[in-house]
Amino acid sequence: EAFLYYVEAELEGTDCTDCLVGPLGGALSPDGLHLYVAAGLANTVSSFDRDVITGELTHSATQVDNQDGVDGLEGVQAAVLSPDGEQVVTASLDRTARTWKAKTGEALATYAGDTEAVTSGRFTASGLEIVTASEDGTARTWDVVVQPFLPVVTTLDAPVTGLAFVAGGEALSAVAGTRSYRIGLPDGPAVD
């Protein structure tokens, strides 16, 4: 059996000088050695090294919007890793999603086309596409290699605030307003 145990708390202003103000999402690397945290009020994505035995975290780096050439983290809403743990996708209030090298923080690509804030981003199981959700009510698919967006997956009647892959990655579950939608089924969107 697997259990979760409390190990420690990383608090804003301690190890990373206010980098955790307004944490909205985090992602643990597939090997369990790194944690990435998006903090929307601080406009940051911070990385921590993790001891797999004790679970203790050590702050390793922070990317800050508009510092040292970093752009696209204004009101960052999410930081999610690719299946291989090599890239991080972020979703931000600036109406973009961006990919970064997980180990170095180097910016790789910008995915723009939404008319409102991008609230979520997820890599597909292959890692070759990214699906984003936006407050404009759209869920879009993007090609990681060539970067232009593919056709909009669907447009919903409310801001899309969350995404998750279901059915072994064959379908997408989206939250819009007070409703949940399943997208990618043979007969189109269906309300769960």
C-alpha positions as CSV (number, residue, x, y, z in Angstrom):
1,E,0.0,0.0,0.0
2,A,1.1,3.6,-0.7
3,F,0.5,6.4,1.8
4,L,1.3,10.1,1.8
5,Y,3.1,11.4,4.7
6,Y,3.8,15.1,5.7
7,V,7.5,15.9,5.4
8,E,7.8,19.6,5.3
9,A,6.3,22.9,4.0
10,E,8.1,25.3,1.7
11,L,6.8,28.7,2.7
12,E,7.0,32.0,0.8
13,G,9.9,34.2,1.9
14,T,11.9,31.3,3.3
15,D,14.2,29.4,0.9
16,C,13.3,31.2,-2.3
17,T,12.7,34.9,-1.4
18,D,8.9,35.2,-2.1
19,C,8.9,32.9,-5.1
20,L,5.9,30.9,-3.8
21,V,3.4,33.8,-3.4
22,G,0.1,32.4,-4.8
23,P,1.1,28.8,-5.7
24,L,-1.5,27.5,-8.2
25,G,0.0,24.3,-9.5
26,G,2.9,21.9,-9.2
27,A,4.4,19.0,-11.1
28,L,6.7,16.2,-9.9
29,S,9.2,14.8,-12.4
30,P,8.7,11.2,-13.5
31,D,11.8,10.2,-11.6
32,G,10.5,12.0,-8.4
33,L,13.7,14.0,-8.2
34,H,12.3,17.5,-9.1
35,L,9.3,19.6,-8.2
36,Y,8.1,22.6,-10.3
37,V,5.7,25.1,-8.8
38,A,3.8,27.9,-10.6
39,A,3.1,30.9,-8.4
40,G,0.6,33.3,-10.1
41,L,0.9,36.2,-7.6
42,A,4.7,36.1,-7.8
43,N,4.8,35.5,-11.6
44,T,7.3,32.7,-11.1
45,V,8.0,29.0,-11.8
46,S,10.3,27.6,-9.2
47,S,12.1,24.3,-9.2
48,F,13.1,22.2,-6.2
49,D,15.3,19.2,-6.0
50,R,13.7,16.4,-4.0
51,D,15.3,13.7,-1.9
52,V,13.3,10.6,-2.9
53,I,14.0,8.9,0.5
54,T,13.0,11.7,2.8
55,G,10.9,13.9,0.5
56,E,12.8,17.0,1.6
57,L,12.9,19.8,-0.9
58,T,15.9,22.1,-1.8
59,H,15.2,25.2,-3.9
60,S,17.3,25.0,-7.1
61,A,16.0,27.8,-9.3
62,T,13.3,30.3,-10.0
63,Q,12.2,31.9,-13.3
64,V,10.6,35.3,-12.8
65,D,8.5,37.1,-15.4
66,N,10.4,40.1,-16.9
67,Q,13.7,39.3,-15.3
68,D,16.8,38.0,-17.0
69,G,15.0,37.7,-20.4
70,V,12.1,35.6,-19.0
71,D,8.7,36.4,-20.5
72,G,5.3,34.8,-20.3
73,L,4.9,34.1,-16.6
74,E,2.5,37.0,-15.8
75,G,-0.1,35.4,-13.5
76,V,1.2,31.9,-14.3
77,Q,-1.6,29.5,-13.7
78,A,0.0,26.1,-14.2
79,A,3.3,24.3,-14.7
80,V,3.0,20.8,-16.1
81,L,5.8,18.4,-17.1
82,S,6.0,16.5,-20.4
83,P,5.8,12.7,-20.1
84,D,9.6,12.4,-20.4
85,G,10.2,15.1,-17.8
86,E,12.3,17.2,-20.2
87,Q,9.9,20.1,-20.8
88,V,7.5,22.2,-18.7
89,V,4.4,23.8,-20.2
90,T,3.1,26.9,-18.4
91,A,-0.3,28.7,-18.8
92,S,-0.6,32.4,-18.1
93,L,-2.8,35.4,-17.8
94,D,-1.0,36.9,-20.8
95,R,-3.1,34.6,-23.1
96,T,-0.2,32.3,-23.9
97,A,1.2,28.8,-23.1
98,R,4.9,28.4,-23.2
99,T,7.3,25.5,-23.1
100,W,10.6,25.5,-21.2
101,K,13.5,23.1,-20.7
102,A,12.9,21.6,-17.3
103,K,16.6,21.3,-16.3
104,T,17.7,24.8,-17.4
105,G,14.6,27.0,-17.6
106,E,15.5,27.9,-21.2
107,A,12.4,29.1,-23.1
108,L,11.5,26.9,-26.1
109,A,8.3,28.0,-27.6
110,T,5.3,30.3,-27.2
111,Y,1.7,29.2,-28.1
112,A,-0.5,32.2,-28.7
113,G,-4.0,32.4,-30.2
114,D,-6.4,32.6,-27.2
115,T,-8.3,35.8,-26.6
116,E,-8.4,35.4,-22.8
117,A,-6.1,34.0,-20.1
118,V,-4.8,30.4,-20.6
119,T,-5.7,28.5,-17.5
120,S,-4.3,25.1,-18.0
121,G,-1.9,23.2,-20.3
122,R,-1.2,19.4,-20.6
123,F,1.1,17.4,-22.8
124,T,-0.5,14.4,-24.6
125,A,0.9,11.0,-23.7
126,S,3.2,11.1,-26.7
127,G,4.5,14.5,-25.6
128,L,4.1,15.7,-29.2
129,E,1.1,17.9,-28.6
130,I,-0.1,20.2,-25.9
131,V,-3.7,20.9,-25.1
132,T,-4.6,24.2,-23.5
133,A,-7.7,25.6,-21.8
134,S,-8.7,29.2,-21.8
135,E,-11.1,31.6,-20.2
136,D,-12.3,32.3,-23.8
137,G,-14.1,29.0,-23.6
138,T,-11.7,27.1,-25.9
139,A,-9.6,24.0,-25.6
140,R,-6.8,24.0,-28.3
141,T,-4.3,21.4,-29.5
142,W,-0.8,22.6,-30.3
143,D,2.0,20.7,-32.1
144,V,5.1,20.9,-29.9
145,V,7.5,20.6,-32.9
146,V,6.1,23.0,-35.4
147,Q,4.1,25.2,-32.9
148,P,1.1,26.4,-34.9
149,F,-2.2,25.5,-33.3
150,L,-4.2,22.7,-34.8
151,P,-8.0,23.2,-35.0
152,V,-9.7,24.1,-31.8
153,V,-10.8,21.0,-30.0
154,T,-14.0,22.5,-28.9
155,T,-15.6,25.8,-27.7
156,L,-17.6,25.6,-24.5
157,D,-20.2,28.0,-23.0
158,A,-18.0,29.2,-20.1
159,P,-14.3,29.8,-19.3
160,V,-12.4,26.5,-19.3
161,T,-10.6,26.3,-16.0
162,G,-9.2,22.7,-16.0
163,L,-8.1,19.8,-18.2
164,A,-7.3,16.2,-17.6
165,F,-6.7,13.3,-19.9
166,V,-9.1,10.3,-19.3
167,A,-9.7,6.9,-20.9
168,G,-6.0,6.2,-21.3
169,G,-5.4,9.5,-23.0
170,E,-8.1,8.9,-25.6
171,A,-10.3,11.6,-24.3
172,L,-10.0,14.9,-22.5
173,S,-12.1,16.1,-19.6
174,A,-12.6,19.8,-19.3
175,V,-14.2,21.9,-16.6
176,A,-16.1,25.0,-17.8
177,G,-18.2,26.9,-15.4
178,T,-20.1,24.4,-13.2
179,R,-20.1,21.7,-15.8
180,S,-17.6,19.0,-16.8
181,Y,-17.2,17.9,-20.4
182,R,-15.6,14.9,-22.0
183,I,-14.0,15.8,-25.3
184,G,-12.6,13.5,-28.0
185,L,-15.3,10.8,-28.0
186,P,-16.5,9.5,-31.4
187,D,-19.8,11.3,-31.1
188,G,-18.3,14.6,-30.0
189,P,-18.4,16.5,-26.7
190,A,-20.7,14.9,-24.1
191,V,-21.6,16.2,-20.6
192,D,-20.4,14.0,-17.8
